Amino acid sequence: MKDVTAIILGGGRGSRLYPLTLERSKPAVSFAGKYRLIDVPISNCINSGVKKIFILTQFLSASLHRHIMQTYAFDVFTDGFVDILAAEQTPDKSDWFQGTSDAVRATLNHTMYYDSDQIVILSGDHLYRMDYSELVGFHRENKADITIGVYPVKRKETSELGLLRAGADGQVTEFVEKPTDPEVVEKFRADPALFEARGVDMGDDCYLASMGIYVFEPHVLRELLEDESMTDFGKEVIPGSIGKQRVMAFPFNDYWRDIGTIEAFFEANLDLTSCDPEFNLYQGSWPFHTRTRSLPPSRIVESEIIDSLVVEGSTITGAKITNSIVGIRARVDRGSVLKDVILMGSDFYEGEQKLGKDARQAGDAPMLGVGKNCYLERCIVDKGARIGDNVTIKAHPEVEDYTGERRWIRDGITIIPKGTIIESGTEL
C-alpha cells in the first residue's frame, strides 16, 4: 500500500446540510462531538497503510485547512504526507472546479508527481470503516482498470445514489447516477450472487449503490480525464468507461452511511449513544484520528446522564441529559434538560474570544453554551452558540422546511446556526 496514492474530495457547497455548512465545507462539519467528517477517510487511509494523501478543497475551506494542518503531521521517519490542494488559477485555467472529475483533472500534475501503482479516490463526507488494502487487493486480483466500492441499499434510498449492475463475477455492465424513473430503477435490482460470495444474504429488494470510492490504474485515469467535457465521475466518467475499460464492483457489507442531509447526519450521530450502536467508535485497532487538544476532563456535577456522549473539556452542572451528544468545551447549566440533542460545543472557553458582530455589547450576551432551566429537544446546536436562561427549543415534527434568523428546521429537526445568540426566556 506504500505505492498507492489517495485523493480525497473535499466537498462542494454541501447545501443539503445547511445551515451547518453556511460557514464551513461539508467535510469540516463536527461529528460525535469531537471529530470532523474528514477524519473518517483520512483515518481509514492511515490505518490501511496509505500514507500519500491529497485533499482537494474549494468552498469555505479555511476551517477544513486549519483542522488538517493542526492534526495530520507525519514525522521525518516516514515518506507519508497529507497535502491540501485548493482550487488554483493557472496560465491555462482560471475556473473553479466544475465537478469531482474536473477537480481531479485540474490537480493531476500534483497527485501524479509520485509514481503510484493505483490511485484511490474517496469522498470526504461518508461514515464507514474500511481497510482499503482489501479494496486494492480485489482490484489487483481481478486485473481491473477501475474498481468501484458498492453497498446494498433498499429501493427508497436509490434516488440519492448512483446505481450499477454487476454479475456474480463483479464486472460492471451498467451505471446510472441518482435515477428517479421507477422503470430505470427496477432494471438495477442487484444480483444476490455478488454478495453471496462474501457470505452475505442481501434479500430480494436490494440495489447496488456506488459508495463514491474508486480505484484507478493511473494511466487509465489520465486517459479518461483527457476529455474536459466530463466534469463528474458519477454522471459521466464512470458510465462512459463501462464497456471500454474493465470496471469491477467491490462488495462492501459493513456499516456505511452517506450523511449528507440533516436527517441522516442527526440520526447517525445519535445512534452512537445507543447501547449497541451500528457504528462502533470503540475499536482500538482501528482508531479515528482527530486534533489532539490539551483539555481537562469533563466535569459532571449533580447531574443525570442517560445514554449520551460527553466530550472532554465540558462542564455539566445540575442538568438532565438523555440520548444526546455534549461536544467539546460545552457548558450545560443547572436545571436544564437535553433530550435527543447534538450540542457541538465551542472552539474556545468563555473569555478567550471576543464576541461577534451579532452581540450588541459584551454584557448583553449569555455565556457560551446552555444556561439555566432550559429545555432542548430534538435539535442541533452548532458551535459557539449562546443560549440564555429559561430557553425552550422544541421538536417540530410537523415542519419539514423553515429558515429563520436564529433557527432553521429541516425534516422536523431544529438547527441553531453557529455563533447564534438566543436571549433568556426565548421559546422556539
N, C-alpha and C positions, 0 to 999 in steps of 0.2 A: 504493500500500500504506500510505501515511501515514494513511489513513482506515479502516484495518482494525484491529480490536481482537482480541488473542489472550487466551484463557483457558486456562491450563494446570492440569490436575487434579493436585494434589499427592499423590494416592495414599491408599489406605486402610491397613489393617493390614499388608498385604504378607506374609501368613502363609506363602505358598509359598516365600519367601526366608528364612525363619527358619534359623539364628539371626542372619543379617546384619541383620535388621530388628527385633531384640529391643529395641534402644535408639535406633533411628532409623527414619524413614519410608523407603519404597522409593526415592523419587527422590533421597534423600540418600546412598544406597549408593555407595561408591567404584567407579570404573570406570577401567581402563587405568592404575591406579596413581596417578593424579593428578586425574582428573575426578570429578564426581558425575553420576549419571544425569540429573538435572535440567538439566545443562549442554547436553544434546543438543537438547531443544525450544527452550530459550531462545536458543541459538546459531543454530538454524535460523530463528527469528523475526528476530533481528538481521540475519543475512545476507540474509534475504528482504525487508528493509525494513519489517518490522512492529516498531514501536517503542512501542506501547501494550500492555503485557503484564501481566496479572494472574495470580497463582498462588494457587490455593485449597488451603489446608492444614488438617489436623485432627489426625491421630495422630502422636505422637512427633515434633513438628515443630521443636523447638528447634535441632537440628543443621542442618536444612534452612534455617531462617530465618537462622541465623548465616552460612551459606555464601552465601546470596543477597545479604545485606546487605554482606558483605565483597567481593563480586565485581562486582555489577552496579549501578554508579552512573553515570548519564549526566550530561554536563556541561550548563551553562546555555544552550548554543547549540542544543540540541535540545529538542523538546517530548515526547521519549520518556521512559519510566519502566518499571521492573519493580516492581510493587506486590504485597505479600503480603496476602491476605485470609484470615485464620483464622476458623474457626467462632466465631460470637458469639451471645450472647443478645440478644434484642430484646424490646420490650413485647409483640410478637405471637408470638414463637417462642423457645423455650428449649431445643430439642432439638439434638443433634449432627446433622451432615449424614447423611442416610439413604441416600445413593447419589450417583452422578455428577450426574444432572439436579437432584436436590434441592440439591446444593452450588451449582450454577449459579443455581438459583431463589433461594436464600437470599441471594445476593450481587448480584442484578441491579441493585439501587439504586446499587451502586458501579460495576459493569462497564459499565452503560449511562449513566453520568454524562456520558461523552463521546459525541458523535454519531459513529456508525460506519456505513460503507457495508455492511460484513459483519463477522460475528463468527466467528473460527476457534477451535474447541475442540480441545485437544490432551491426550494422555496424557503423564504425566511420567516414564514408565519404559520407553520403547521406544528402540531403537537404529537410527538411519537418518539420512540426509542428504536433505532435501527443500527445494526452492525453493517456498515457499508462494505466491509470485506466480503460478506456473503453475496451482496448485490454484484460487486465487481467480479467475484468468482463465478457466479452464474453467467455473467456477460462473457467472460473468457471461455468458459467451458462450452458455451453454445456458439462461439465464434461469431458473435453478434457485432453489427455495426452500431446499433443503438439498442439500449435496453431501457424499458420504462417500468418503474415501480407501480404495481397495481394493487387495488384494495377492493374487496367485495362490498357493495352497497345495495340498499333497498331501492325500490322504484321511486319513492318520494324524494330521494336525495339526488337523483340523476340530473336534474335541470341545472345544478350549480357546479357540475364536474364534467371533465372530459371522459367520454366512454370509449372503450375499444373492444374489439372482438379478437379472440385468440383461440387457437386449437389446443388440444391436450399437450402438444409439444411446446407450447408457449409462443409460437410465432404469431405476430400480429398481422391480421389481414385487413382491418378497417379501423378507422378512428374518427370520432366526431366530438366537437367541443360544445359542451353545455346544450344538449338538444332539448327542445320543448315539444316537438311533434310526437304524439304518442306512438304513431306507427314507426317512426325512426327509432325511438327508444326501445320498442319491442324487439327490433332487429338485433339489439345488442345484449339480449339476455345471455348470461355467461354460461359457458360450458363447464359443468362441475368438475370435469376430469382434471382441469388445470390445478385446482386446489386439492383434489383428492390425492394427487401425487405427493402432497405435503401432509397428508393425514387429516385434512380439514373438510368437514361436511358443510358446503355452502348453502344448501337448501335450494328450493326452486326459484324463488323470487329474488335473484341476485344478478348484479351487473358489475362489470369490471370498470372501476374508476381509476383514472390516472392520478397518482399521488403528487404529480409535479416534480418527480425525481427521475432524472435521466442520466444514463451513462453513454458517452460518445467515444468512438475512436477519434483521435484528434484530427486526422486528415478528413474524415467524414464530416465532422462538424465544420471545418473550414470550407469544404466544398458546398455544403448546404447553405451556408451563410453568405455565399457569393451573390446570391440573388437579393438585392437590397429591398425589394418589394415585400419580402417576407419579414414581418416585424414581430411575430408571436409564435412561440413553439407550439402551443396547443391548437391554435387556429390554422396555421399554415405550414410550419416546418415539419412537424411530425406527420400530419396527414399527407403531405407531399412526398415524404420519404418512403411511405409504405408501397411495396411493390418494386421499388428501386433499390432499397437497402434491406439488409437482414435486420428486421426490428423484432425484438423479443420482449415478452412480458414477464417481469419478475413478481411472482405472487407473494404478497406480504399479509400475514394473518394475525399480527399482533395489534396493539392499540394504535390508532391513527385518527386524528381529527383535524379538519380544516376549521380553524376558529376565527374565520374572517368576518363573522357577523356578531352583533352584540349578544344575541341569544346563545349562540354557540360558545362564545367566549365566557359568558356568565355561567352556563351550565358546566363547562369543562373545569372552570376554577372551583366552583362549589362542590363538584364531585370529589375533589381532593380532600374534603373534610369528612367524608363518609368513613365508616368503619373498614370497608373493603373497597377502596377506590379502584376504578377501572385502570387508571394510570398511576403507577406506583413510583413516587419520587424517592422512596427509601431503598435504593439499591446501591450499596457502597462500591460495587464492582463496576458500576456504570453511572458515575456522578454527572449531574448537570452543573456546569461551572457558571459562576457569575462574579461580579465585582466583590472583592474581599473588603469588608469595612470593619474598622476597629470600634464596634459599638458595644455598649453594655448589654447584659442580659435583659430580657423583658421583665418588667415589674408588674405583678398582678396582685392587687390588694383588695381584700373583702369583696371579691367578685365571683361570679358563677360563669364558667366557660364550658360550653357543651358542643362537642363535635365541631371544633374550629381549629384554624391555624393561627398562631400568633408569632410574628416575625421579630427578630432581635431589635432592641432599642425601643420597644413600645412600652407605654405606661397605661395600665387599665386600673381604675380605682372605683370600687363600688358599683360595677356595671354587670349586666347580664348579656352574654353574647352566645348566640346559638347558630350553628351551621353557617359560619362566617369566616372571612379571612381578614385579619388585622395586620396591615402591612408595616413596612419598615418605618420606625420612629413615630408610629401612630400614637395618638392620645385619645382615650375614651374616659370621660369624667363620670362622677358619681351620679347614680340614679338613671343612667342611660341604658337603653335596650337596643341591641342589634340582632336582627333576625334575617338570615339569607342576605348578607351584606358583603360586598367586597370593598373594604376600606384600604385604599392603596398606600396611605401614609404620607410621608414627606421626604424630600431630599435634604431638609435642614431641620434642626431643632428651633424652637421659638427663640427669637432674638438673633439668630445667625444670619438672617437675610432681611433686607428692607422690604416693606410691604409694596405690592404692585400698585399700578395706577388706579385699580378699582377701589382702593380704600381711600376715603376722604382724608382721614388723618389716622395716625397710628392708634390713637386712643379709642377710635370708633369701632375697630375691627375685633372680632373674637379671636381667641388664641387658635393656633393650628390644631386641627383635629375636631373631636366631637365634645361639645360642652355638657353641662349638667342636665339631667332629666329629659333627654332626647329619646325619640322613638324612630328608628330607621328600619324599614322592611323592604326586602327585595329591591336593592338598589346598588349602584356602583358609585363610589365617591373617589374621584380621581385625586392625584397627588396635590398637596398643598392647599386643600380646601379648608375653610374656616367655618365651622358650624357652631353657632351660639347656643345659649341655654334654651331649654323648652322648645326645641325644634322638632317637628314631626314630618317625616318623609315616608309616605305610604306607598304601597304597591298599587299599580293602576292596570290590572289585567285587562280592563275594558278598552284601554287606549293602545293603539298599535303604533302610532307615529305622532310625536309632538316635539316642537322645537321652541324653546323659550330662552330668556336671558340667563336664568340661573339653573335651569334643568332641561334635560331632554328626556323623552320617553321613546323607547324602541321595544316593540314586542312586549309591552306591559312592564318593562324594566326601566326604572328611573335612573338617570345618569346625572351626577353633579360634575360639571366640567372642571378641569384643572384650575386651581387657584381661586375658585369661586368663594365668595363670602355670603353666608346665609345668616342674617341677623337673628337675634334671640326672639323667640315667640313665633317664628315663621312656620306655616303649615303648607306643605307641598304635596 
